[in-house]
Amino acid sequence: MPSPAHATLAALFHDRPTLAVELLCDAFDIGLPRDTLVTVSPADMREIPALGGELETVLPPGRHEPTHGVLVELQQAACEDDRQRWARRAATLWLRLNRPVVVLVLAPDGEVATWASRPIVTSMPGYVVHPLAVGPDQLPPLADPAQAADRLELAVLSVMAHGADRSVARAFLTALSKVEEERGARYLEYAYHLSPVEVRRALEESMSSDAWPMHSPFAREHFLRGRAAGVAEGKARALLTVLRARGVTLTDDALSAITSCTDQEQLDEWAHRAATALRVEELFA
């Protein structure tokens, strides 16, 4: 089951199929056609889809045979194993499409974006991948509510990269009040799930003030549900970090159980057991 962040990433690109092309054009002056096929990375970073399997794809408007492909990855921390998986997934997409493939990495942190943009040298002789990373330096901080309302998807990414700046967070929340309420609440959840902890706190503080223009029960409930899911995701990620640091081998079933769990008390119990567990089975005993 996809984590909230990966599910959000897929939903964001489904809402605006041309978003990847626009980012590449704006940040790197790459003129990709609008019919470029966009593929969002699997929720499980270890997963390499087989040629006959399914990928989370965003079908662009227009032609049915895309001339290019873009593989979208979300990266919040440096991990060299992840970069190798990007290369293998890019090769899978290239073999399926028989078209050029670009690896687009979204990184909330500038240092992670710089790391992610380095060439990936693989074990396949001559196969080197050159990812294009979009981080704070490539994403403009949108502090104008009118601009944010016009390009909500870009505003979500601006919050992800610059939301610790209160003017960016306030402009985004004000922009949400200018759109249909259900859509605004949905985009608030997108920004919350994709953002690092300090940005989530900035959003919470801005929403707690009397200046926040969306006070309806629906919007608040939608946000609180998103915040709870975000807390559970953070606990699951911390649990996995402890297990890997202790050298505990994770089975696919165990990984799925942990990443899909939304019960915070259960995650806390598993974290307590992880401190002494030698095998993953001890977690679920």
N, C-alpha and C positions, 0 to 999 in steps of 0.2 A: 504494500500500500504506500502511495507517495506521501512524503512528509508535507506539512503545510506549505513550506517554502517552495518545494518542487511543484506541488499542485497549483500554487499561486503563479509560478513562472509560466506553466502551461496555459493557465486561464488568461493571463495577461496577453500572451502572444495570440491566443485564439480571439480575444476581443479586438485586437488590431493586427491582422496578418502581415501587414507591411512594416511593422515596427522594427524588425531586425534589419531590413533593407534601409530604413530611414536612419537608424543608428550608425550603420556602416558608412552610409553616404555622408552624414554630418561629421562623424568623428575621423574618418579616414579617407574621405573623398573617393569612395569606391562606387562606381556607377553600376550597381546590380539592377537587373530588370525587376519590375513589380511582380512578375510571376514566379519569383524565386521560392522554392519550397523550403520551409523552416521546420527543423526538427528539434524538439526540446529534449534535453538529456534525460535518461531514466532516473527514477527516484533513488534507486540503489546504485551508488557510484561503482560498485563492483560489476554491475550487469553489463554485458556486451551482447546486444541483440543479435541473434542468428539471422542469416540472410533471409530465411523464410518467415521470420517472426515479425511482430508489429513494433513500430516506433511511434512515439507520441509526435504526430506531425500536425503542422498548421498549413492547410491547403490554401494557397493564395488565390485571389480572383483571377480570372483569365484562362490562360492555356492550361491543358491537362498534363502536358509534358514540360516540366520546368527546365529552364536552361542552366540553373545553378541550384545549389543546396547550401543551407546554413545550419550548422549544428550549434545550438545555444546551450551554454553551460553557466551555472551559478556557482561562484566560488567565494567562500567567506574566510578561508584560511589556506595557507600554503601547504600543499601535500603533493609530492612528486609522483606518487602512484596515481593520483587523479589525472595528472597531465598525460601519463601513458595511456590511460583509459580514453581520454579525449581522442588521442591519435588512432586508437583501435576503432572507436565509434565513427570517426571521420572516414576511415577506410571502409567500414561497413556501408555507410551512406553513399560513398563514391561508387562502390561496387553495385549498389542497387540502382542508382540513378544513371551511372556512366556519364556524370556531369561534374564540373568543378565543385568542390565543397570548401566552404569557409568555416572555421571554428570561431565563434563569437563568445567571449567570456564576459559575464557581468560580475563585477567585483566591487562591493561597497567600500573597500579599503584601498587606498592608493598604493601602498606597498605590495599588497596582494595582486593588484592589477599589473604592476611592473613585473613581478615574478611570473605571473600567468602569461605575459606576452613574450617571454623568452622562447626561442625555437625549441621544439621537442625532438630530440634525437632518439630514434627508436632502435630496437634490436634488428629491425629489417634494414639491411644495407641500402643506403641511399634514400630511405623514407624519413623525411624530416617535415614536421608540421609547424607552421608559423601561426599561432593563435593571434587573434586580434582582441585585446582586452579593453573593455569600456569601464572606467572607474571614475572617481571624482574629477580628474583632470579632463575627461572627455564629456562629462555630463554637466550641462550648465545648471547652476543653482537658480531655480525659478522662485523668485520672491514676489512676483506680480500675480495676484489671484486671477486676473483676466487671462494671462498667458497660460497659467496652470490649467484653467478650465477649458481652454481651447485644445490642449494636448494632454489629456489626463494620464495617458500611458507614460509619456515622458515625465510628467510631474511625479508619478509614482517612483520612477527611477531617480529623479532628482532628490526626492525625500530619502530614498535608500542611501544615496551618496552624501547628501548635505543636510539631512533633516535635523542634525544636532544644532544647526543654526535655527534659532527660534523663528526668524523671519520666513524661512523656507517652510517650516512646519505650519505656521499660521497661514501663509498664503495658500498652501495645499488644502487645509481645512476650510478656508473661506471659499476656495474654488468648488469644493464638494457641495456647498450650499447652493450653488448656481445650477446644479444638474438635478435630474430626477432622483428622489431620495434613495430608492433602492439601489440605483447605480452608484450614487455617492457612497453609500455604506459599503458596497462591494469593493470599490476602489480604496477606501480606507483600510479594509482588511488586506488588500493586496500590499499596500505600503507597509503595513504593520508586520506582515509575515516576511517580507524581503529585507527588512531593515535590521541593522545590528541593535544591540541592547540599548545603547545610549540614545539612539534615534527613537526607539519605542518609548523611552521615558519622556523624551521631548514631546512626542505626540500625546502621551497621557496627560502631561502637565498642561498642554495647550487645550486639550479637551475638557480638563477639569475647571478651566476658567470660565467666567461668565461670558467671555467674548466669543466662545465657540458657537457658531450659528446653527448647528444641528442638534437640537435637544429632544427630538422625538424618541419615544420608547423604542421604535424599530431600530433607529440608528444606534442608540446606546446598546441595545441587546446584541446587535450585529457585531459591534466593536468588542463588547465584553466576551462574546463567544470566540472571536478571533484572538483576543488577548490570552484567554485560557488555553487555546490550542497552541499559541506561541510559547507559553510557559512550559507546556508538556513537551513540545519539540526541544526546547533547551535542556530539559531534564534528561530526555532520551539521548541527546547528543553527549551530555556530560557522562552518562552511564556508559555509553559506548567507548568514550575516551578512557575511562577507568579500566574497563575490561581489556582493551587493547594494550594499555600501558602495563597491565599485569600479565600479558601474554596469554590471555584466555582465548581459545579458538571459538569463533562465532559461526554457528551453522546458519544456513539461509533462513530456516524456520525461526531461529532465535532472533536474528536481525529483523525479520519482518514483525515479530511479536513486539519488539522493543520500539521500533520506529512508528508502528501503527497505534501504540497505546496512548490513550488520552486521559487515563486515570492517574492523576498526579500522586495519589497515595500509593498506588501500585508501583509507580516509577521510583518513589522514595524507598519503598521496601526493597526493590531490586537493587537500588544503589547501596543500601546497607549491606545486603548479601554480597555484592560485588567486591566489597573491601576484603573479604576473606575467601571468596570462591576460587577454586582451582580449575573447575570445569563449568561450562555455561549451564549444564543441567542443574547445578546447585542453585542457580538463580530462580528456577521455576519449581523447586522441590516443595 
